[in-house]
Amino acid sequence: MRSLAYLVAFLLLMVVIGGPVALGLTFVRVQRFRTLVIIASFSIPLGVVSTFLGLILILNNGSIGAKILGVIGVATGIFAIRRIVRSLRNFR
C-alpha cells in the first residue's frame, strides 16, 4: 500500500509542479537555436504529462481540490506547450 501512496504522490507532483516548471522554462531567454531545442525537449514532455494527468483529475469523480489541481496542471501545461512551439517557430 505504501508503493501506491508513492505513485499517487508522484502523479500529483507531476500535475502540480510539471506544468509550472514547463511554463517557467519557456521564459528563459536564449541566443542559440540548439539551446532552445534542449529547453523544448524538457518543456514539451512536462507540459504534455501535466496536461493529460490534469485532465484525468478533472474528469474523475473526485473532490473539488483534485479538480482545482487538475485545472492548474491543464492550464499551465497547455500554455507552456503553446509558448515553446511558438518560440521554436519564430526563432530568428
PDB file with one MODEL, atoms N, CA, C and O in Angstrom:
MODEL        1
ATOM      1  N   MET A   1       0.819  -1.200   0.000  1.00  0.00           N
ATOM      2  CA  MET A   1       0.000   0.000   0.000  1.00  0.00           C
ATOM      3  C   MET A   1       0.861   1.262   0.000  1.00  0.00           C
ATOM      4  O   MET A   1       0.445   2.314  -0.485  1.00  0.00           O
ATOM      5  N   ARG A   2       2.062   1.139   0.550  1.00  0.00           N
ATOM      6  CA  ARG A   2       2.927   2.301   0.591  1.00  0.00           C
ATOM      7  C   ARG A   2       3.369   2.681  -0.824  1.00  0.00           C
ATOM      8  O   ARG A   2       3.497   3.867  -1.126  1.00  0.00           O
ATOM      9  N   SER A   3       3.603   1.700  -1.690  1.00  0.00           N
ATOM     10  CA  SER A   3       4.016   2.000  -3.057  1.00  0.00           C
ATOM     11  C   SER A   3       2.895   2.683  -3.836  1.00  0.00           C
ATOM     12  O   SER A   3       3.167   3.519  -4.698  1.00  0.00           O
ATOM     13  N   LEU A   4       1.655   2.344  -3.548  1.00  0.00           N
ATOM     14  CA  LEU A   4       0.532   3.018  -4.190  1.00  0.00           C
ATOM     15  C   LEU A   4       0.461   4.481  -3.745  1.00  0.00           C
ATOM     16  O   LEU A   4       0.158   5.364  -4.548  1.00  0.00           O
ATOM     17  N   ALA A   5       0.733   4.724  -2.494  1.00  0.00           N
ATOM     18  CA  ALA A   5       0.745   6.102  -1.999  1.00  0.00           C
ATOM     19  C   ALA A   5       1.877   6.898  -2.657  1.00  0.00           C
ATOM     20  O   ALA A   5       1.698   8.073  -2.978  1.00  0.00           O
ATOM     21  N   TYR A   6       3.030   6.272  -2.857  1.00  0.00           N
ATOM     22  CA  TYR A   6       4.130   6.939  -3.559  1.00  0.00           C
ATOM     23  C   TYR A   6       3.759   7.246  -5.005  1.00  0.00           C
ATOM     24  O   TYR A   6       4.104   8.306  -5.525  1.00  0.00           O
ATOM     25  N   LEU A   7       3.060   6.325  -5.650  1.00  0.00           N
ATOM     26  CA  LEU A   7       2.646   6.534  -7.037  1.00  0.00           C
ATOM     27  C   LEU A   7       1.665   7.701  -7.138  1.00  0.00           C
ATOM     28  O   LEU A   7       1.793   8.545  -8.025  1.00  0.00           O
ATOM     29  N   VAL A   8       0.701   7.750  -6.246  1.00  0.00           N
ATOM     30  CA  VAL A   8      -0.274   8.848  -6.255  1.00  0.00           C
ATOM     31  C   VAL A   8       0.414  10.174  -5.964  1.00  0.00           C
ATOM     32  O   VAL A   8       0.102  11.184  -6.595  1.00  0.00           O
ATOM     33  N   ALA A   9       1.336  10.182  -5.028  1.00  0.00           N
ATOM     34  CA  ALA A   9       2.068  11.412  -4.715  1.00  0.00           C
ATOM     35  C   ALA A   9       2.895  11.870  -5.916  1.00  0.00           C
ATOM     36  O   ALA A   9       2.975  13.066  -6.196  1.00  0.00           O
ATOM     37  N   PHE A  10       3.507  10.929  -6.620  1.00  0.00           N
ATOM     38  CA  PHE A  10       4.296  11.278  -7.799  1.00  0.00           C
ATOM     39  C   PHE A  10       3.403  11.837  -8.907  1.00  0.00           C
ATOM     40  O   PHE A  10       3.774  12.806  -9.570  1.00  0.00           O
ATOM     41  N   LEU A  11       2.236  11.237  -9.111  1.00  0.00           N
ATOM     42  CA  LEU A  11       1.325  11.721 -10.145  1.00  0.00           C
ATOM     43  C   LEU A  11       0.811  13.123  -9.818  1.00  0.00           C
ATOM     44  O   LEU A  11       0.733  13.976 -10.701  1.00  0.00           O
ATOM     45  N   LEU A  12       0.466  13.359  -8.565  1.00  0.00           N
ATOM     46  CA  LEU A  12       0.023  14.695  -8.176  1.00  0.00           C
ATOM     47  C   LEU A  12       1.153  15.715  -8.283  1.00  0.00           C
ATOM     48  O   LEU A  12       0.926  16.872  -8.638  1.00  0.00           O
ATOM     49  N   LEU A  13       2.369  15.276  -7.975  1.00  0.00           N
ATOM     50  CA  LEU A  13       3.531  16.150  -8.108  1.00  0.00           C
ATOM     51  C   LEU A  13       3.749  16.527  -9.568  1.00  0.00           C
ATOM     52  O   LEU A  13       4.086  17.672  -9.869  1.00  0.00           O
ATOM     53  N   MET A  14       3.561  15.574 -10.473  1.00  0.00           N
ATOM     54  CA  MET A  14       3.724  15.865 -11.895  1.00  0.00           C
ATOM     55  C   MET A  14       2.664  16.850 -12.390  1.00  0.00           C
ATOM     56  O   MET A  14       2.940  17.665 -13.271  1.00  0.00           O
ATOM     57  N   VAL A  15       1.475  16.781 -11.839  1.00  0.00           N
ATOM     58  CA  VAL A  15       0.420  17.718 -12.249  1.00  0.00           C
ATOM     59  C   VAL A  15       0.704  19.107 -11.699  1.00  0.00           C
ATOM     60  O   VAL A  15       0.634  20.094 -12.431  1.00  0.00           O
ATOM     61  N   VAL A  16       1.019  19.185 -10.430  1.00  0.00           N
ATOM     62  CA  VAL A  16       1.150  20.482  -9.766  1.00  0.00           C
ATOM     63  C   VAL A  16       2.469  21.165 -10.106  1.00  0.00           C
ATOM     64  O   VAL A  16       2.496  22.384 -10.277  1.00  0.00           O
ATOM     65  N   ILE A  17       3.559  20.418 -10.209  1.00  0.00           N
ATOM     66  CA  ILE A  17       4.866  21.006 -10.444  1.00  0.00           C
ATOM     67  C   ILE A  17       5.261  20.966 -11.919  1.00  0.00           C
ATOM     68  O   ILE A  17       5.969  21.857 -12.388  1.00  0.00           O
ATOM     69  N   GLY A  18       4.816  19.951 -12.656  1.00  0.00           N
ATOM     70  CA  GLY A  18       5.231  19.790 -14.045  1.00  0.00           C
ATOM     71  C   GLY A  18       4.806  20.940 -14.943  1.00  0.00           C
ATOM     72  O   GLY A  18       5.608  21.435 -15.735  1.00  0.00           O
ATOM     73  N   GLY A  19       3.567  21.366 -14.829  1.00  0.00           N
ATOM     74  CA  GLY A  19       3.085  22.466 -15.659  1.00  0.00           C
ATOM     75  C   GLY A  19       3.788  23.786 -15.392  1.00  0.00           C
ATOM     76  O   GLY A  19       4.263  24.419 -16.336  1.00  0.00           O
ATOM     77  N   PRO A  20       3.873  24.228 -14.133  1.00  0.00           N
ATOM     78  CA  PRO A  20       4.580  25.481 -13.872  1.00  0.00           C
ATOM     79  C   PRO A  20       6.079  25.438 -14.199  1.00  0.00           C
ATOM     80  O   PRO A  20       6.648  26.447 -14.618  1.00  0.00           O
ATOM     81  N   VAL A  21       6.714  24.289 -14.012  1.00  0.00           N
ATOM     82  CA  VAL A  21       8.137  24.183 -14.382  1.00  0.00           C
ATOM     83  C   VAL A  21       8.282  24.296 -15.900  1.00  0.00           C
ATOM     84  O   VAL A  21       9.178  24.981 -16.393  1.00  0.00           O
ATOM     85  N   ALA A  22       7.402  23.626 -16.634  1.00  0.00           N
ATOM     86  CA  ALA A  22       7.438  23.735 -18.096  1.00  0.00           C
ATOM     87  C   ALA A  22       7.188  25.170 -18.535  1.00  0.00           C
ATOM     88  O   ALA A  22       7.835  25.663 -19.458  1.00  0.00           O
ATOM     89  N   LEU A  23       6.262  25.830 -17.882  1.00  0.00           N
ATOM     90  CA  LEU A  23       5.987  27.227 -18.204  1.00  0.00           C
ATOM     91  C   LEU A  23       7.175  28.109 -17.842  1.00  0.00           C
ATOM     92  O   LEU A  23       7.507  29.028 -18.591  1.00  0.00           O
ATOM     93  N   GLY A  24       7.809  27.853 -16.728  1.00  0.00           N
ATOM     94  CA  GLY A  24       8.988  28.620 -16.334  1.00  0.00           C
ATOM     95  C   GLY A  24      10.143  28.456 -17.305  1.00  0.00           C
ATOM     96  O   GLY A  24      10.893  29.402 -17.544  1.00  0.00           O
ATOM     97  N   LEU A  25      10.291  27.269 -17.863  1.00  0.00           N
ATOM     98  CA  LEU A  25      11.356  27.046 -18.839  1.00  0.00           C
ATOM     99  C   LEU A  25      11.137  27.839 -20.119  1.00  0.00           C
ATOM    100  O   LEU A  25      12.096  28.163 -20.819  1.00  0.00           O
ATOM    101  N   THR A  26       9.896  28.153 -20.429  1.00  0.00           N
ATOM    102  CA  THR A  26       9.632  28.903 -21.656  1.00  0.00           C
ATOM    103  C   THR A  26      10.012  30.375 -21.539  1.00  0.00           C
ATOM    104  O   THR A  26      10.132  31.058 -22.556  1.00  0.00           O
ATOM    105  N   PHE A  27      10.203  30.879 -20.324  1.00  0.00           N
ATOM    106  CA  PHE A  27      10.572  32.274 -20.135  1.00  0.00           C
ATOM    107  C   PHE A  27      12.074  32.501 -20.146  1.00  0.00           C
ATOM    108  O   PHE A  27      12.520  33.638 -19.994  1.00  0.00           O
ATOM    109  N   VAL A  28      12.865  31.452 -20.320  1.00  0.00           N
ATOM    110  CA  VAL A  28      14.318  31.585 -20.372  1.00  0.00           C
ATOM    111  C   VAL A  28      14.712  32.139 -21.738  1.00  0.00           C
ATOM    112  O   VAL A  28      14.330  31.591 -22.772  1.00  0.00           O
ATOM    113  N   ARG A  29      15.467  33.215 -21.736  1.00  0.00           N
ATOM    114  CA  ARG A  29      15.918  33.821 -22.991  1.00  0.00           C
ATOM    115  C   ARG A  29      17.181  33.100 -23.466  1.00  0.00           C
ATOM    116  O   ARG A  29      18.119  32.902 -22.695  1.00  0.00           O
ATOM    117  N   VAL A  30      17.194  32.719 -24.718  1.00  0.00           N
ATOM    118  CA  VAL A  30      18.346  32.019 -25.283  1.00  0.00           C
ATOM    119  C   VAL A  30      18.779  32.714 -26.563  1.00  0.00           C
ATOM    120  O   VAL A  30      17.995  33.407 -27.211  1.00  0.00           O
ATOM    121  N   GLN A  31      20.042  32.516 -26.914  1.00  0.00           N
ATOM    122  CA  GLN A  31      20.596  33.107 -28.124  1.00  0.00           C
ATOM    123  C   GLN A  31      20.770  32.080 -29.243  1.00  0.00           C
ATOM    124  O   GLN A  31      20.777  32.435 -30.421  1.00  0.00           O
ATOM    125  N   ARG A  32      20.910  30.810 -28.869  1.00  0.00           N
ATOM    126  CA  ARG A  32      21.188  29.774 -29.869  1.00  0.00           C
ATOM    127  C   ARG A  32      19.989  28.854 -30.015  1.00  0.00           C
ATOM    128  O   ARG A  32      19.264  28.576 -29.060  1.00  0.00           O
ATOM    129  N   PHE A  33      19.807  28.391 -31.247  1.00  0.00           N
ATOM    130  CA  PHE A  33      18.680  27.507 -31.533  1.00  0.00           C
ATOM    131  C   PHE A  33      18.842  26.165 -30.840  1.00  0.00           C
ATOM    132  O   PHE A  33      17.857  25.563 -30.413  1.00  0.00           O
ATOM    133  N   ARG A  34      20.073  25.694 -30.725  1.00  0.00           N
ATOM    134  CA  ARG A  34      20.317  24.407 -30.066  1.00  0.00           C
ATOM    135  C   ARG A  34      19.880  24.441 -28.603  1.00  0.00           C
ATOM    136  O   ARG A  34      19.327  23.462 -28.103  1.00  0.00           O
ATOM    137  N   THR A  35      20.117  25.537 -27.923  1.00  0.00           N
ATOM    138  CA  THR A  35      19.692  25.678 -26.537  1.00  0.00           C
ATOM    139  C   THR A  35      18.167  25.706 -26.437  1.00  0.00           C
ATOM    140  O   THR A  35      17.591  25.146 -25.504  1.00  0.00           O
ATOM    141  N   LEU A  36      17.530  26.349 -27.385  1.00  0.00           N
ATOM    142  CA  LEU A  36      16.074  26.382 -27.403  1.00  0.00           C
ATOM    143  C   LEU A  36      15.492  24.989 -27.625  1.00  0.00           C
ATOM    144  O   LEU A  36      14.465  24.646 -27.040  1.00  0.00           O
ATOM    145  N   VAL A  37      16.134  24.196 -28.459  1.00  0.00           N
ATOM    146  CA  VAL A  37      15.671  22.829 -28.688  1.00  0.00           C
ATOM    147  C   VAL A  37      15.836  21.988 -27.427  1.00  0.00           C
ATOM    148  O   VAL A  37      14.976  21.161 -27.124  1.00  0.00           O
ATOM    149  N   ILE A  38      16.914  22.182 -26.695  1.00  0.00           N
ATOM    150  CA  ILE A  38      17.119  21.454 -25.432  1.00  0.00           C
ATOM    151  C   ILE A  38      16.048  21.841 -24.418  1.00  0.00           C
ATOM    152  O   ILE A  38      15.497  20.977 -23.736  1.00  0.00           O
ATOM    153  N   ILE A  39      15.754  23.127 -24.314  1.00  0.00           N
ATOM    154  CA  ILE A  39      14.695  23.580 -23.409  1.00  0.00           C
ATOM    155  C   ILE A  39      13.351  23.007 -23.838  1.00  0.00           C
ATOM    156  O   ILE A  39      12.547  22.603 -22.997  1.00  0.00           O
ATOM    157  N   ALA A  40      13.106  22.971 -25.147  1.00  0.00           N
ATOM    158  CA  ALA A  40      11.854  22.419 -25.652  1.00  0.00           C
ATOM    159  C   ALA A  40      11.751  20.927 -25.372  1.00  0.00           C
ATOM    160  O   ALA A  40      10.660  20.416 -25.119  1.00  0.00           O
ATOM    161  N   SER A  41      12.883  20.224 -25.415  1.00  0.00           N
ATOM    162  CA  SER A  41      12.851  18.777 -25.150  1.00  0.00           C
ATOM    163  C   SER A  41      12.521  18.470 -23.688  1.00  0.00           C
ATOM    164  O   SER A  41      12.071  17.366 -23.383  1.00  0.00           O
ATOM    165  N   PHE A  42      12.730  19.399 -22.804  1.00  0.00           N
ATOM    166  CA  PHE A  42      12.308  19.229 -21.413  1.00  0.00           C
ATOM    167  C   PHE A  42      10.907  19.773 -21.183  1.00  0.00           C
ATOM    168  O   PHE A  42      10.119  19.183 -20.445  1.00  0.00           O
ATOM    169  N   SER A  43      10.599  20.895 -21.813  1.00  0.00           N
ATOM    170  CA  SER A  43       9.346  21.585 -21.548  1.00  0.00           C
ATOM    171  C   SER A  43       8.138  20.877 -22.153  1.00  0.00           C
ATOM    172  O   SER A  43       7.098  20.779 -21.502  1.00  0.00           O
ATOM    173  N   ILE A  44       8.251  20.391 -23.364  1.00  0.00           N
ATOM    174  CA  ILE A  44       7.102  19.766 -24.025  1.00  0.00           C
ATOM    175  C   ILE A  44       6.659  18.489 -23.316  1.00  0.00           C
ATOM    176  O   ILE A  44       5.463  18.343 -23.064  1.00  0.00           O
ATOM    177  N   PRO A  45       7.557  17.550 -22.975  1.00  0.00           N
ATOM    178  CA  PRO A  45       7.069  16.361 -22.243  1.00  0.00           C
ATOM    179  C   PRO A  45       6.466  16.688 -20.879  1.00  0.00           C
ATOM    180  O   PRO A  45       5.476  16.077 -20.476  1.00  0.00           O
ATOM    181  N   LEU A  46       7.064  17.662 -20.159  1.00  0.00           N
ATOM    182  CA  LEU A  46       6.480  18.056 -18.882  1.00  0.00           C
ATOM    183  C   LEU A  46       5.087  18.644 -19.065  1.00  0.00           C
ATOM    184  O   LEU A  46       4.179  18.346 -18.288  1.00  0.00           O
ATOM    185  N   GLY A  47       4.916  19.471 -20.082  1.00  0.00           N
ATOM    186  CA  GLY A  47       3.610  20.054 -20.346  1.00  0.00           C
ATOM    187  C   GLY A  47       2.576  19.029 -20.768  1.00  0.00           C
ATOM    188  O   GLY A  47       1.417  19.110 -20.360  1.00  0.00           O
ATOM    189  N   VAL A  48       2.984  18.061 -21.587  1.00  0.00           N
ATOM    190  CA  VAL A  48       2.050  17.023 -22.042  1.00  0.00           C
ATOM    191  C   VAL A  48       1.615  16.134 -20.879  1.00  0.00           C
ATOM    192  O   VAL A  48       0.432  15.829 -20.733  1.00  0.00           O
ATOM    193  N   VAL A  49       2.574  15.722 -20.057  1.00  0.00           N
ATOM    194  CA  VAL A  49       2.243  14.866 -18.911  1.00  0.00           C
ATOM    195  C   VAL A  49       1.343  15.618 -17.934  1.00  0.00           C
ATOM    196  O   VAL A  49       0.375  15.059 -17.419  1.00  0.00           O
ATOM    197  N   SER A  50       1.663  16.874 -17.686  1.00  0.00           N
ATOM    198  CA  SER A  50       0.847  17.676 -16.781  1.00  0.00           C
ATOM    199  C   SER A  50      -0.569  17.869 -17.322  1.00  0.00           C
ATOM    200  O   SER A  50      -1.538  17.841 -16.563  1.00  0.00           O
ATOM    201  N   THR A  51      -0.684  18.063 -18.624  1.00  0.00           N
ATOM    202  CA  THR A  51      -1.999  18.245 -19.237  1.00  0.00           C
ATOM    203  C   THR A  51      -2.831  16.975 -19.153  1.00  0.00           C
ATOM    204  O   THR A  51      -3.995  17.022 -18.753  1.00  0.00           O
ATOM    205  N   PHE A  52      -2.252  15.848 -19.523  1.00  0.00           N
ATOM    206  CA  PHE A  52      -3.014  14.594 -19.507  1.00  0.00           C
ATOM    207  C   PHE A  52      -3.402  14.171 -18.093  1.00  0.00           C
ATOM    208  O   PHE A  52      -4.535  13.749 -17.863  1.00  0.00           O
ATOM    209  N   LEU A  53      -2.479  14.279 -17.152  1.00  0.00           N
ATOM    210  CA  LEU A  53      -2.818  13.905 -15.782  1.00  0.00           C
ATOM    211  C   LEU A  53      -3.817  14.885 -15.167  1.00  0.00           C
ATOM    212  O   LEU A  53      -4.664  14.494 -14.363  1.00  0.00           O
ATOM    213  N   GLY A  54      -3.713  16.159 -15.549  1.00  0.00           N
ATOM    214  CA  GLY A  54      -4.692  17.133 -15.086  1.00  0.00           C
ATOM    215  C   GLY A  54      -6.079  16.851 -15.629  1.00  0.00           C
ATOM    216  O   GLY A  54      -7.072  17.016 -14.921  1.00  0.00           O
ATOM    217  N   LEU A  55      -6.152  16.424 -16.888  1.00  0.00           N
ATOM    218  CA  LEU A  55      -7.454  16.045 -17.456  1.00  0.00           C
ATOM    219  C   LEU A  55      -8.041  14.844 -16.734  1.00  0.00           C
ATOM    220  O   LEU A  55      -9.251  14.777 -16.518  1.00  0.00           O
ATOM    221  N   ILE A  56      -7.199  13.903 -16.365  1.00  0.00           N
ATOM    222  CA  ILE A  56      -7.677  12.745 -15.610  1.00  0.00           C
ATOM    223  C   ILE A  56      -8.249  13.191 -14.266  1.00  0.00           C
ATOM    224  O   ILE A  56      -9.292  12.698 -13.837  1.00  0.00           O
ATOM    225  N   LEU A  57      -7.567  14.123 -13.606  1.00  0.00           N
ATOM    226  CA  LEU A  57      -8.076  14.614 -12.321  1.00  0.00           C
ATOM    227  C   LEU A  57      -9.379  15.380 -12.490  1.00  0.00           C
ATOM    228  O   LEU A  57     -10.269  15.281 -11.645  1.00  0.00           O
ATOM    229  N   ILE A  58      -9.502  16.139 -13.565  1.00  0.00           N
ATOM    230  CA  ILE A  58     -10.731  16.913 -13.779  1.00  0.00           C
ATOM    231  C   ILE A  58     -11.907  15.988 -14.077  1.00  0.00           C
ATOM    232  O   ILE A  58     -12.994  16.164 -13.527  1.00  0.00           O
ATOM    233  N   LEU A  59     -11.690  15.010 -14.942  1.00  0.00           N
ATOM    234  CA  LEU A  59     -12.782  14.133 -15.364  1.00  0.00           C
ATOM    235  C   LEU A  59     -13.130  13.070 -14.341  1.00  0.00           C
ATOM    236  O   LEU A  59     -14.199  12.466 -14.426  1.00  0.00           O
ATOM    237  N   ASN A  60     -12.261  12.828 -13.386  1.00  0.00           N
ATOM    238  CA  ASN A  60     -12.510  11.827 -12.358  1.00  0.00           C
ATOM    239  C   ASN A  60     -13.561  12.352 -11.364  1.00  0.00           C
ATOM    240  O   ASN A  60     -13.711  13.562 -11.197  1.00  0.00           O
ATOM    241  N   ASN A  61     -14.266  11.455 -10.725  1.00  0.00           N
ATOM    242  CA  ASN A  61     -15.269  11.856  -9.732  1.00  0.00           C
ATOM    243  C   ASN A  61     -14.626  12.063  -8.373  1.00  0.00           C
ATOM    244  O   ASN A  61     -14.957  11.368  -7.412  1.00  0.00           O
ATOM    245  N   GLY A  62     -13.726  12.996  -8.291  1.00  0.00           N
ATOM    246  CA  GLY A  62     -13.016  13.260  -7.050  1.00  0.00           C
ATOM    247  C   GLY A  62     -13.520  14.514  -6.373  1.00  0.00           C
ATOM    248  O   GLY A  62     -14.605  15.011  -6.674  1.00  0.00           O
ATOM    249  N   SER A  63     -12.732  15.006  -5.473  1.00  0.00           N
ATOM    250  CA  SER A  63     -13.113  16.194  -4.712  1.00  0.00           C
ATOM    251  C   SER A  63     -12.851  17.459  -5.524  1.00  0.00           C
ATOM    252  O   SER A  63     -12.264  17.404  -6.604  1.00  0.00           O
ATOM    253  N   ILE A  64     -13.285  18.578  -5.003  1.00  0.00           N
ATOM    254  CA  ILE A  64     -13.081  19.854  -5.667  1.00  0.00           C
ATOM    255  C   ILE A  64     -11.603  20.236  -5.655  1.00  0.00           C
ATOM    256  O   ILE A  64     -11.136  20.921  -6.565  1.00  0.00           O
ATOM    257  N   GLY A  65     -10.867  19.803  -4.641  1.00  0.00           N
ATOM    258  CA  GLY A  65      -9.426  20.076  -4.587  1.00  0.00           C
ATOM    259  C   GLY A  65      -8.679  19.404  -5.717  1.00  0.00           C
ATOM    260  O   GLY A  65      -7.772  19.995  -6.304  1.00  0.00           O
ATOM    261  N   ALA A  66      -9.051  18.180  -6.027  1.00  0.00           N
ATOM    262  CA  ALA A  66      -8.418  17.471  -7.136  1.00  0.00           C
ATOM    263  C   ALA A  66      -8.746  18.146  -8.459  1.00  0.00           C
ATOM    264  O   ALA A  66      -7.896  18.222  -9.346  1.00  0.00           O
ATOM    265  N   LYS A  67      -9.955  18.630  -8.594  1.00  0.00           N
ATOM    266  CA  LYS A  67     -10.343  19.322  -9.823  1.00  0.00           C
ATOM    267  C   LYS A  67      -9.579  20.636  -9.978  1.00  0.00           C
ATOM    268  O   LYS A  67      -9.200  21.003 -11.091  1.00  0.00           O
ATOM    269  N   ILE A  68      -9.353  21.341  -8.883  1.00  0.00           N
ATOM    270  CA  ILE A  68      -8.577  22.582  -8.944  1.00  0.00           C
ATOM    271  C   ILE A  68      -7.134  22.296  -9.331  1.00  0.00           C
ATOM    272  O   ILE A  68      -6.558  23.010 -10.152  1.00  0.00           O
ATOM    273  N   LEU A  69      -6.547  21.257  -8.746  1.00  0.00           N
ATOM    274  CA  LEU A  69      -5.188  20.874  -9.128  1.00  0.00           C
ATOM    275  C   LEU A  69      -5.124  20.480 -10.600  1.00  0.00           C
ATOM    276  O   LEU A  69      -4.151  20.787 -11.289  1.00  0.00           O
ATOM    277  N   GLY A  70      -6.156  19.803 -11.075  1.00  0.00           N
ATOM    278  CA  GLY A  70      -6.214  19.424 -12.485  1.00  0.00           C
ATOM    279  C   GLY A  70      -6.293  20.629 -13.403  1.00  0.00           C
ATOM    280  O   GLY A  70      -5.645  20.662 -14.449  1.00  0.00           O
ATOM    281  N   VAL A  71      -7.084  21.618 -13.016  1.00  0.00           N
ATOM    282  CA  VAL A  71      -7.201  22.839 -13.825  1.00  0.00           C
ATOM    283  C   VAL A  71      -5.869  23.573 -13.868  1.00  0.00           C
ATOM    284  O   VAL A  71      -5.483  24.088 -14.917  1.00  0.00           O
ATOM    285  N   ILE A  72      -5.161  23.628 -12.748  1.00  0.00           N
ATOM    286  CA  ILE A  72      -3.845  24.269 -12.722  1.00  0.00           C
ATOM    287  C   ILE A  72      -2.886  23.547 -13.658  1.00  0.00           C
ATOM    288  O   ILE A  72      -2.161  24.184 -14.422  1.00  0.00           O
ATOM    289  N   GLY A  73      -2.880  22.216 -13.600  1.00  0.00           N
ATOM    290  CA  GLY A  73      -2.000  21.444 -14.460  1.00  0.00           C
ATOM    291  C   GLY A  73      -2.319  21.601 -15.933  1.00  0.00           C
ATOM    292  O   GLY A  73      -1.415  21.748 -16.755  1.00  0.00           O
ATOM    293  N   VAL A  74      -3.604  21.571 -16.272  1.00  0.00           N
ATOM    294  CA  VAL A  74      -4.004  21.695 -17.677  1.00  0.00           C
ATOM    295  C   VAL A  74      -3.701  23.095 -18.206  1.00  0.00           C
ATOM    296  O   VAL A  74      -3.175  23.244 -19.309  1.00  0.00           O
ATOM    297  N   ALA A  75      -4.026  24.101 -17.435  1.00  0.00           N
ATOM    298  CA  ALA A  75      -3.833  25.480 -17.899  1.00  0.00           C
ATOM    299  C   ALA A  75      -2.362  25.798 -18.115  1.00  0.00           C
ATOM    300  O   ALA A  75      -1.993  26.356 -19.147  1.00  0.00           O
ATOM    301  N   THR A  76      -1.527  25.449 -17.156  1.00  0.00           N
ATOM    302  CA  THR A  76      -0.109  25.765 -17.309  1.00  0.00           C
ATOM    303  C   THR A  76       0.555  24.874 -18.352  1.00  0.00           C
ATOM    304  O   THR A  76       1.462  25.318 -19.055  1.00  0.00           O
ATOM    305  N   GLY A  77       0.118  23.631 -18.460  1.00  0.00           N
ATOM    306  CA  GLY A  77       0.702  22.731 -19.454  1.00  0.00           C
ATOM    307  C   GLY A  77       0.405  23.171 -20.875  1.00  0.00           C
ATOM    308  O   GLY A  77       1.303  23.202 -21.716  1.00  0.00           O
ATOM    309  N   ILE A  78      -0.842  23.511 -21.148  1.00  0.00           N
ATOM    310  CA  ILE A  78      -1.212  23.947 -22.495  1.00  0.00           C
ATOM    311  C   ILE A  78      -0.539  25.274 -22.840  1.00  0.00           C
ATOM    312  O   ILE A  78      -0.058  25.460 -23.957  1.00  0.00           O
ATOM    313  N   PHE A  79      -0.508  26.185 -21.885  1.00  0.00           N
ATOM    314  CA  PHE A  79       0.127  27.478 -22.130  1.00  0.00           C
ATOM    315  C   PHE A  79       1.622  27.309 -22.384  1.00  0.00           C
ATOM    316  O   PHE A  79       2.181  27.996 -23.239  1.00  0.00           O
ATOM    317  N   ALA A  80       2.279  26.406 -21.655  1.00  0.00           N
ATOM    318  CA  ALA A  80       3.714  26.164 -21.859  1.00  0.00           C
ATOM    319  C   ALA A  80       3.980  25.550 -23.231  1.00  0.00           C
ATOM    320  O   ALA A  80       4.936  25.930 -23.906  1.00  0.00           O
ATOM    321  N   ILE A  81       3.148  24.613 -23.641  1.00  0.00           N
ATOM    322  CA  ILE A  81       3.336  23.988 -24.958  1.00  0.00           C
ATOM    323  C   ILE A  81       3.137  25.020 -26.060  1.00  0.00           C
ATOM    324  O   ILE A  81       3.900  25.047 -27.025  1.00  0.00           O
ATOM    325  N   ARG A  82       2.133  25.859 -25.931  1.00  0.00           N
ATOM    326  CA  ARG A  82       1.899  26.903 -26.936  1.00  0.00           C
ATOM    327  C   ARG A  82       3.072  27.862 -27.024  1.00  0.00           C
ATOM    328  O   ARG A  82       3.494  28.230 -28.120  1.00  0.00           O
ATOM    329  N   ARG A  83       3.609  28.274 -25.864  1.00  0.00           N
ATOM    330  CA  ARG A  83       4.724  29.224 -25.863  1.00  0.00           C
ATOM    331  C   ARG A  83       5.979  28.628 -26.479  1.00  0.00           C
ATOM    332  O   ARG A  83       6.668  29.298 -27.248  1.00  0.00           O
ATOM    333  N   ILE A  84       6.285  27.379 -26.152  1.00  0.00           N
ATOM    334  CA  ILE A  84       7.537  26.805 -26.652  1.00  0.00           C
ATOM    335  C   ILE A  84       7.435  26.503 -28.139  1.00  0.00           C
ATOM    336  O   ILE A  84       8.415  26.666 -28.865  1.00  0.00           O
ATOM    337  N   VAL A  85       6.271  26.067 -28.607  1.00  0.00           N
ATOM    338  CA  VAL A  85       6.112  25.812 -30.044  1.00  0.00           C
ATOM    339  C   VAL A  85       6.181  27.124 -30.816  1.00  0.00           C
ATOM    340  O   VAL A  85       6.782  27.186 -31.889  1.00  0.00           O
ATOM    341  N   ARG A  86       5.573  28.159 -30.278  1.00  0.00           N
ATOM    342  CA  ARG A  86       5.622  29.470 -30.930  1.00  0.00           C
ATOM    343  C   ARG A  86       7.048  30.014 -30.965  1.00  0.00           C
ATOM    344  O   ARG A  86       7.460  30.591 -31.971  1.00  0.00           O
ATOM    345  N   SER A  87       7.808  29.839 -29.881  1.00  0.00           N
ATOM    346  CA  SER A  87       9.181  30.348 -29.889  1.00  0.00           C
ATOM    347  C   SER A  87      10.092  29.503 -30.788  1.00  0.00           C
ATOM    348  O   SER A  87      11.050  30.032 -31.352  1.00  0.00           O
ATOM    349  N   LEU A  88       9.816  28.209 -30.933  1.00  0.00           N
ATOM    350  CA  LEU A  88      10.578  27.392 -31.877  1.00  0.00           C
ATOM    351  C   LEU A  88      10.279  27.828 -33.312  1.00  0.00           C
ATOM    352  O   LEU A  88      11.183  27.894 -34.145  1.00  0.00           O
ATOM    353  N   ARG A  89       9.033  28.120 -33.594  1.00  0.00           N
ATOM    354  CA  ARG A  89       8.641  28.503 -34.939  1.00  0.00           C
ATOM    355  C   ARG A  89       9.174  29.886 -35.313  1.00  0.00           C
ATOM    356  O   ARG A  89       9.550  30.117 -36.463  1.00  0.00           O
ATOM    357  N   ASN A  90       9.208  30.803 -34.346  1.00  0.00           N
ATOM    358  CA  ASN A  90       9.585  32.183 -34.636  1.00  0.00           C
ATOM    359  C   ASN A  90      11.026  32.516 -34.268  1.00  0.00           C
ATOM    360  O   ASN A  90      11.371  33.692 -34.158  1.00  0.00           O
ATOM    361  N   PHE A  91      11.878  31.506 -34.075  1.00  0.00           N
ATOM    362  CA  PHE A  91      13.263  31.778 -33.681  1.00  0.00           C
ATOM    363  C   PHE A  91      13.989  32.465 -34.831  1.00  0.00           C
ATOM    364  O   PHE A  91      13.876  32.061 -35.988  1.00  0.00           O
ATOM    365  N   ARG A  92      14.735  33.513 -34.488  1.00  0.00           N
ATOM    366  CA  ARG A  92      15.496  34.250 -35.518  1.00  0.00           C
ATOM    367  C   ARG A  92      16.938  34.296 -35.149  1.00  0.00           C
ATOM    368  O   ARG A  92      17.745  34.869 -35.882  1.00  0.00           O
TER     369      ARG A  92
ENDMDL
END
